[in-house]
Every structure is written in C-alpha cells, then in structure tokens.
C-alpha cells in the first residue's frame, strides 16, 4: 500500500505523520529539537528518527513512502535542500537529501512552514478558497499565501516574510534579521517582552504587576496580566494596533477571502490577539475585508499541510488529490 508523509521542523519540536493515499493519518511522532547544537546534523537525525517512528506506528516501512512534504521555519535553499533555521542555533540543517535516502524516493517537496500552513488550511478545510492566507504569530511572524489557487513561493521559495514589513518608521526596535521597525520586532512572542520594556520606560516606569525587570519575563506574562493590570492592557492594545496594521498590509497585497491565524501567540490568546485584528480591520482596509479566523487545526496545521503537499505532488491543490 502506498504511503505518504509530512514532516514539520519547528523551533521547538519535530513532527512527522504517515498516511494512506486518502490522507488518513495512521502513524505520527513528535519529539523535541536536540539541544546544545554545534551543527545541524543532530536535527536531521531527529527528523529521520521521527519519520521512522511514524512509519512504525503506521505499521509500514520508510521504503513504502512514495512522497514526503517537508516544512521548515527559516530561509530555504531549495537547490541544496537545506534550511537556515530561524529558531535553532545552527547555520543549516540538511533536509531533502537525507529524507530522500531514507524513503528511497526523490519526491521530496520542501516548503516554508507558513506555505505548508496555507496548504493545510486549504486542503483540509470544508471550503477551499483559491485566495487565502495562513498567518502565524508565534516566535516569528510570517504568511503563506494562495492566489488564484496557486501557492506563492517566489523564485527561491522564500516568499511570505510579512513579519519584515516595516510598521514603525521610527525604528525603535531592531528585528532579529538586523533591521529596524519590523512588525516581528514588536509583536512576535520572542520580542513582545522587549516592546513591553520600551513602553514601560516611555511611560516613566509606571506601577505594574508584570515582572518586567525579572529574568524570564516573557510574552505569556503580558497576556496573563492583561485583564487585571492597566499597563499590561496598554501593551496588548498597542500590539493589537501593530498586528492590525500588518494584516491590513497583507490584505492590500494579496486580496484574500480568508485569513487563518495560527502560531502560539494567537492560538493561546485568541480574544486578545485575533479579535482585535477583526475589530480594527474595517478602518484600515480600502478593499474587501476578509474573514479573519483562528485555525481549527491548532499546532498540527503545518504538518498536515506538509502531508497535503506529498499527496498532491507538491502543489497543495485539493484538485490534485490522490485518487
């Protein structure tokens, strides 16, 4: 029996699923990204082990897999089949070559994680709009986009870096990419604490329940205190302004019918992150305002999109489903 697989390399975990030609998942595995790395090879080994375990759970062998969709966060080099990961402290992680050797197939389809996210949303949804966006607000910010039914990849497969839209002309915070004023520098989970400290200092350090000067202060603290602490509420309100501005830019660029939002910051704080985007968008958009919704697939949307890529020879189009 032919099998298909999806792999998701995130900043924290590696996931793999194995399914039949109908897309029914009958094997999966998840494991942490190895710590204390000097090279990307242990990450590659973790991916291969994850895929082996998913095959074992599906009562099959890697050699039975006909195609694999691979999703990774970072800058892709599709020619070399590697990723320069954004949230793992190594330069590169080899992907397509080692996976191809394991499954004995050259049908390995490599995508940015957000591109796999929009593939997963479109392929598995009850409605499959040709124009939609999957937006992740997590440790980084990015978007996977389909226009007229085609996933936008760019010549080097790195389209969708909307987190690097410049939203603050004053450029008060520097993004992880090294440039100033980017959306991600203010609203990503890893950068929200720095933005909170900036606002706190701007306001002459008002009293707050936030552990803002303590080691370990993070985005979770900001959202946890937002309903009971005036300063935390102010931070969340300012984040909502930047998020709405960024989403308005996405709408004007791509004219989606639907924007599906995922990523840990959004998934864990829908009322404080996604609802304010909906509330503000009418006042910011001069074209049609799309439906903005939280993804129904949670943390699995990317690996499900990687699987959908394997099932459609890389297109992700529901019309290309395996029969």
C-alpha positions in Angstrom: 0.0 0.0 0.0 1.3 3.4 -1.0 2.0 5.8 1.9 2.7 9.5 2.1 4.4 11.5 4.8 4.5 15.0 6.2 7.4 16.5 8.3 7.4 19.8 10.2 10.7 21.2 11.6 9.8 23.9 14.1 12.0 25.8 16.5 11.0 23.5 19.4 9.7 20.3 18.1 9.9 17.9 15.1 6.7 16.3 13.9 6.0 13.6 11.3 2.8 11.9 10.1 2.3 9.0 7.8 -1.0 8.5 5.8 -2.5 6.4 3.1 -3.5 7.8 -0.3 -6.8 9.1 1.0 -4.9 11.2 3.6 -6.0 9.1 6.6 -3.2 9.5 9.1 -2.4 6.2 10.8 1.0 7.0 12.3 2.7 10.0 13.9 5.6 11.0 16.1 6.7 14.2 17.8 10.0 14.9 19.6 12.0 17.9 20.8 14.7 19.5 18.7 18.0 18.4 20.1 19.6 20.9 22.5 23.2 22.3 22.6 23.9 22.0 18.9 27.2 22.7 17.1 25.9 21.6 13.7 22.5 20.9 12.1 23.2 17.2 11.7 21.6 16.1 15.0 18.4 17.9 13.9 18.5 16.0 10.6 18.9 12.8 12.6 15.9 13.7 14.8 13.8 14.2 11.7 14.8 10.8 10.3 14.1 9.1 13.7 10.7 10.9 13.9 9.8 9.7 10.4 10.9 6.1 11.3 8.8 6.1 14.4 5.8 7.5 12.5 6.2 4.7 10.0 6.4 2.1 12.8 3.2 3.5 14.3 1.6 3.1 10.8 2.8 -0.5 10.6 4.8 0.3 7.5 8.4 1.0 6.4 10.1 4.2 5.2 10.6 2.5 1.8 6.8 2.3 1.3 6.5 6.1 1.3 6.1 7.5 -2.2 6.4 11.2 -1.4 7.2 13.4 1.6 6.2 17.0 2.2 8.7 18.9 4.4 8.0 22.2 6.1 10.7 24.3 7.9 10.9 27.7 9.5 13.7 29.7 8.1 15.4 30.7 4.9 15.2 27.8 2.4 17.8 26.8 -0.2 15.7 24.5 -2.4 18.7 23.8 -4.7 20.7 22.3 -1.8 17.7 21.1 0.0 18.6 22.8 3.3 17.2 25.4 5.7 18.9 28.2 7.6 16.6 27.9 10.6 15.3 31.0 12.4 14.8 29.5 15.9 17.6 26.9 16.1 21.1 28.0 16.8 22.8 26.4 13.8 23.7 27.7 10.4 22.0 25.0 8.2 20.0 21.8 8.5 20.2 19.3 5.6 16.6 18.1 4.7 15.7 16.8 1.3 18.8 14.6 0.6 18.8 12.6 3.9 15.0 12.2 3.7 15.2 11.1 0.1 17.8 8.5 1.1 15.6 7.2 3.9 12.4 6.7 1.9 14.2 5.8 -1.4 12.2 8.4 -3.3 13.1 11.7 -5.0 9.6 13.1 -4.5 10.5 15.3 -1.5 8.6 18.6 -1.6 10.2 21.4 0.6 8.2 24.4 1.8 8.5 27.2 4.3 6.4 26.4 7.3 3.8 29.1 6.5 3.4 27.9 3.0 2.7 24.5 4.4 0.3 26.1 6.7 -1.8 27.6 4.0 -1.7 24.3 2.1 -3.0 22.6 5.2 -5.8 25.1 5.7 -6.9 25.0 2.1 -6.6 21.2 1.5 -8.3 20.1 4.7 -11.0 22.7 5.1 -14.6 22.2 4.2 -14.3 25.2 1.9 -11.2 25.6 -0.3 -11.0 29.2 -1.4 -8.5 29.9 -4.1 -7.4 33.1 -2.4 -6.4 32.8 1.2 -3.7 33.4 3.7 -2.3 31.5 6.7 -0.7 33.9 9.1 1.4 32.7 12.0 2.0 34.9 15.0 4.5 32.9 17.1 8.2 33.3 17.9 8.2 34.9 14.4 5.6 36.3 12.1 5.1 35.0 8.5 2.4 34.3 6.0 1.6 31.5 3.5 -0.4 32.8 0.5 -2.5 31.3 -2.2 -3.6 33.5 -5.1 -5.9 32.2 -7.8 -5.4 28.7 -6.4 -1.6 28.8 -6.5 0.7 28.8 -3.5 3.1 31.8 -3.8 6.7 30.5 -3.3 9.0 33.1 -5.0 11.9 32.2 -7.2 13.9 30.9 -4.1 10.9 29.5 -2.2 11.1 32.3 0.5 8.0 34.3 -0.2 5.8 35.2 2.7 8.2 37.0 5.1 5.5 39.6 6.0 6.9 39.8 9.5 9.5 42.0 8.0 7.0 44.6 6.9 8.2 47.9 8.3 5.4 49.1 10.6 7.3 51.6 12.8 9.0 54.4 10.8 10.8 55.4 14.0 12.5 52.0 14.0 12.7 51.9 17.8 13.2 48.1 18.0 15.6 46.0 15.9 14.3 42.8 14.4 16.1 39.5 14.6 17.1 40.0 11.0 19.1 43.0 11.9 16.8 45.7 10.5 14.7 48.2 12.4 10.9 48.8 12.8 9.7 45.4 11.5 6.3 44.0 12.6 8.0 40.9 14.0 10.3 43.1 16.2 7.2 44.3 18.2 4.6 41.5 18.0 6.3 38.1 17.8 6.4 36.1 21.0 10.1 36.4 21.4 10.1 40.2 21.0 7.0 41.2 23.0 9.0 41.5 26.3 11.4 44.0 24.7 8.5 46.0 23.4 6.8 46.0 26.8 10.0 47.3 28.4 10.2 50.0 25.8 6.7 51.2 26.6 7.3 50.9 30.3 10.4 53.2 30.1 8.5 55.6 27.8 5.8 55.9 30.4 8.3 56.6 33.2 8.1 53.1 34.6 4.5 53.0 35.9 3.5 50.5 38.6 2.7 47.1 37.1 2.2 43.6 38.2 4.3 42.4 35.3 7.7 41.0 36.3 9.2 43.3 33.8 12.7 43.6 35.4 13.0 40.0 36.2 14.9 37.3 34.3 12.4 35.1 32.5 9.9 37.8 31.8 8.1 36.7 28.6 5.0 37.2 26.4 3.0 34.8 28.5 3.3 37.2 31.4 1.9 40.1 29.3 -1.2 38.3 28.2 -1.8 36.7 31.6 -1.9 40.1 33.3 -3.8 42.0 30.5 -7.2 41.8 32.1 -6.1 42.9 35.6 -3.2 45.3 35.1 -3.5 48.7 33.4 0.0 48.7 31.9 -0.2 45.1 30.6 -3.6 46.1 29.0 -1.9 49.0 27.3 0.9 46.8 25.9 -1.7 44.4 24.5 -3.6 47.3 23.0 -0.5 48.6 21.2 0.3 45.1 20.0 -3.2 45.0 18.5 -2.5 48.2 16.6 0.7 46.8 15.0 -0.9 43.5 14.2 -3.9 45.1 12.6 -1.6 47.4 10.5 0.4 44.3 9.4 -2.7 42.3 8.5 -4.0 45.3 6.5 -0.8 45.2 4.5 -1.3 41.5 3.8 -4.9 42.2 2.7 -3.9 45.0 0.3 -1.1 42.9 -1.2 -2.9 39.6 -1.7 -6.7 40.3 -1.5 -7.6 37.0 0.4 -11.1 35.9 1.1 -9.9 34.3 4.3 -7.0 34.9 6.7 -6.5 31.9 9.0 -4.3 32.7 12.0 -2.1 30.3 13.9 1.1 30.3 16.0 1.4 30.0 19.7 0.8 33.7 20.4 -2.5 33.7 18.5 -3.6 30.1 19.5 -3.2 30.8 23.2 -4.7 34.3 23.2 -7.5 34.5 20.6 -9.5 37.1 22.4 -6.5 39.4 22.9 -4.8 38.9 19.6 -7.2 37.7 16.8 -10.4 39.5 17.9 -8.7 43.0 18.0 -7.4 42.4 14.4 -11.0 41.8 13.3 -12.3 44.9 15.2 -9.7 47.2 13.6 -9.5 45.9 10.0 -12.6 47.8 8.7 -10.9 51.1 9.5 -7.6 50.2 7.8 -8.5 48.4 4.6 -9.7 50.2 1.4 -10.5 46.9 -0.4 -12.7 44.0 0.6 -12.2 42.9 4.2 -11.6 39.1 4.5 -12.9 36.7 7.1 -10.2 36.5 9.9 -10.4 33.3 11.9 -8.3 31.2 14.2 -7.1 28.0 12.5 -9.1 25.0 13.5 -6.1 22.7 13.2 -4.0 24.2 16.0 -0.4 23.2 16.1 -0.9 20.4 13.5 -1.8 22.8 10.6 1.8 22.9 9.3 2.5 19.1 9.4 -1.0 18.5 7.9 0.0 20.9 5.1 3.3 19.1 4.5 1.3 15.9 4.2 -1.1 17.5 1.7 1.9 18.6 -0.3 3.0 15.0 -0.5 -0.5 13.9 -1.6 -0.6 16.4 -4.4 2.9 16.2 -5.9 3.9 19.5 -4.1 1.0 21.7 -5.4 -1.2 21.5 -2.3 -4.2 22.0 -4.5 -7.2 19.9 -3.4 -8.0 19.3 -7.1 -4.7 17.3 -7.3 -5.7 14.8 -4.5 -4.5 11.2 -5.0 -7.4 9.0 -6.1 
